[in-house]
Amino acid sequence: MWRACRLVVDTGMHAQGWSRQQAMDYLANNTALSLHNVQTEIDRYISWPGQALSYKIGELTIKRLRKKAEDALGESFDLRDFHDQVLKNGSMPLSMLETIINQYITEKVENVQENKK
């Protein structure tokens, strides 16, 4: 519930013009966070617009790319290897991560096909 509320609060403040108090009230009324945690979270979202939304989009993108890799590689899919590909270059735009994962999938598929020959 807290993760969903983060998205509501983040977009509420930065797209809908909610006040700090409105955001605090929403988070306090819809999560089990202490008042101190509510204040800390709201202040973080005020100073970092789009943080909760960007984290969620990143999560969804990584899950989509993982599914794509699993489907393409089948039994050759190695979760540890996939995670290494996601993490090895550090922070980057999601479009760049997608390019890297697509290259990884292509190379792994080619290796699997070569090993079958």
Secondary structure, DSSP 8 states (H G I E B T S, - for coil): -HHHHHHHHHHHHHHS---HHHHHHHHHHHS---HHHHHHHHHHHHHSTTHHHHHHHHHHHHHHHHHHHHHHHGGG--HHHHHHHHHTT-S--HHHHHHHHHHHHHHHHHHHHHHH-
